[in-house]
Amino acid sequence: MMKFLFVMLVYSIRNRRSSSKPSKYEKKTVIFGDGMEEEDNANHFLGIIRKSLKEALDGLLAAAELYYRQKGSRTVTRPQALQETFEQCSDVVVQKLQSYYQQSDEYHNQCLQELRHQLTQLEKLVAHIPQLVVSDFLKEHIDLSKSARTGFEAHFKQIQENLEQKQKEHQHLLRPALGHPHQKDKLESLCQSELNRHQEYLDAVENHTKNLQDNAVDNARKFLDALARMSENQLLQFDNELVVDDVEKGRIDATKYPTTELIRRKNAGEPLEDSEDKDALPRGKNTWTGLANSELVVGPKPDKPQLTASVTTAKTALGHNATIKARDGAYQEYKAQFERALQQIEDEKQRLLVAEQRWMDSWNKSVEKVKELY
């Protein structure tokens, strides 16, 4: 029997392809779409299923029509498998194939929801990456800044030790005998030498302070440039991330709320169902403002800060927001460290100048005492 139906099916398909005359059952095949819809969805999962079912329905109805035409008024030999009339048979075939399509549609929707759920979880996990990357980046640049400052301080310490050695020599040469009028030239020469040492010390402190400040500003500029480039690269990379918005939404069951919540919404005039997620981020194209690149300077800051170039992205995802949040946090932390460093530099300068002034006051008093001896 099955072999007979298969032969009849092939024969009917050939006849239908060679004949343009419409059959009485052709209107039943429209349930799986027309030719235009079939062509548009040819590579879509449901489109492939619909096309296969349409071809199967077309062939089965053609075979059934031929069978019942040849059967005539005779009773079917297997009533448990075949219906008495073509109309009954076609209804059963259509019902079966519709059931197959509904199962495929349900499976397709379940796959969509599972994929959307996985993409949502992936987006949340990926959003942790920018903070980790920027934290390591920030630590690296702070360490580089501290290392450069240590090098300048080591160089200044060597100069300071040489000047302190001269200071001790001058203190040793300032003897009571230099107060005698005959030793006036030697005393003046010693005082001039000490004055030269004092000026050399002041110049060294001033140069050291300026070198530290210039180094801090230069490192800050490099940090800002690198941070802006890295943030831009991350934002553009997140544009390539597949997110839930890139996937067909499918059918999503509405959230079921308790009766008390539904009553509250009804009394407040609010919709009983949420059409969209209230906590969802604004999606789509976005422009991210750049960083302020004129605040990490020595002295007064400009009233209107200048900004680095803004970045335009085709998407707005959690990764984009996390990148901007991590970038701004790193900038604020580096800015605080930068201002502390400048304050430490200024405090150290004042400490060195106060110590030098105390020494000069003591030196001048010692010179006056030596002169008063005679």
DASUL-V300803 format. One line per field, one symbol per residue. ss: DSSP state (h for helix, s for strand, l for the rest). A space follows every 10 residues. Layout:
BEGIN
ss = ???
END
This chain:
BEGIN
ss = lhhhhhhhhh hhhhhhhhll lllllhhhhh hhllhhhhhh llllhhhhhh hhhhhhhhhh hhhhhhhhhh hlllllllll lllllhhhhh hhhhhhhhhh hhhhhhhhhh hhhhhhhhhh hhhhhhllhh hhhhhhhhhh hhhhhhhhhh hhhhhhhhhh hhhhhhhhhh hhhllhhhhl hhhhhhhhhh hhhhhhhhhh hhhhhhhhhh hhhhhhhhhh hhhhhhhhhh hhhhhhhhhl lllhhhllll llllllllhh hhhhhhhhll llllllllll lllllsssll lsllllllll llllllslll sssllllhhh hhhhhhhhhh hhhhhhhhhh hhhhhhhhhh hhhhhhhhhh hhhhhhhhhh hhll
END
